[in-house]
Amino acid sequence: MNSKVFDRPVYLKKGRDLIEEITCLEDAIDFLEEWPERDRDIVHDATLKTCYMAFDGHKPLKVGRDAIRSFGEKKGILVKSPGIMPWMIRSRSGGGRVSA
C-alpha cells in the first residue's frame, strides 16, 4: 500500500460541473500544478510547498491533506463528500440489452 494515500479523499471543484477526487499527495500536487498561473498566490504557493514537503517525508501525510483541504476551503472550491450520481448505481434490470 502506498503510504502517501489519504485516509479520506478531498473533493474539489474543477470547473463549473466537475468535481475532482484528491486521494493522495500525488493528486494534490497535480491539482496545484495545473492551477492557472494568473490565479496563483501566497496561499497556492504555501499549499504546494507543504504538499511537496509531505511527499518528501519532511511533514506528516495528514499535514499535506489538511493543506489541500484548507486550500479548497479558502478558494471556495471544497465540496463535502459528493452524493451518489445516477451512473454509479448498478441497474437491476437487463443491463441495457434490448430484446429483438
N, C-alpha and C positions, 0 to 999 in steps of 0.2 A: 504494500500500500504506500502511496506517495504521502510523505509527511507534510507536504505543502498544500494539502486539501483541507478546506474549511470544514468545521463540524456542521455548519448550516450555510447554505448559499445566501448570497446577497443578490437582490433583484434591482436592476437599474433600467430606467427608460433609455432607449436609444432611438431617437426619432419620436414621431408622434404616436405610432401604433406598435412599436416593437419594444419588448422587454427582454433584456439580456440577463441570463443567469450567470453569476460570478461564483464559481465553485472552488477556486484555488488562487494562489498568488499569481500564477501564470495568466489566468483570465483577467485578474485585476490589472496587472501590468499592461497587458494587451489593450484593455479598455482605455487606460490612461494614455498610452502611447498613441492611440487613434483619436484622442480628444483633439478637436480643432485648435490649431496654433493660436488663432485670434482670441480664443476663449480661455487660454491658459493663464493662470495667475498664481499667486503665492500658495493658495490652497491646493491647487493641482500639483505644483512642484513639491510641496511638503508630503502630499499623499504618495506621489510616485517614489520619492526618496524613501519613505517609510516602507513601502511595499518591496523595493529593491533590498533594503536592509533586512527585512524579514526573510526574503528569498535567500539571501546570502547567509542567514543564520545569526545575524547580529541583533535581531529583535525577535520576540516570540511570534508565532503564526497568528495568534489572537490579535496582536497589535496591528498586523497587516490587514486583517479582516475588519477590525474596528475602524481603521483609516479609510478604507474604500467605502465602508458603510457611512461614515461621517461625511465623506466627500459627496456621496449621493444625497445625503440629507441637506447639506449646505447648498448644493446646486439645484435642489428641488426635483431630483430625478429618482430618489429612493422609492421603491414600491414595496409595500408589505407583500408577503407571500401571495403571488397571484392565484386567483381562483382557477378551478379546473375548466379548461377550454373544451368545447364540444368534440374536437378532433382527438382528444386524449381518452375519450370513453369508447370502449370496445362495444360494438353493436352486437346484440344477442341474436338478431335475425340473420338471414342467409349470407352475410358477408358481402353484400352488394352484387351478388350474382343475379342475373335476370334469366328466368326460365324461358325456353323457346316454345 
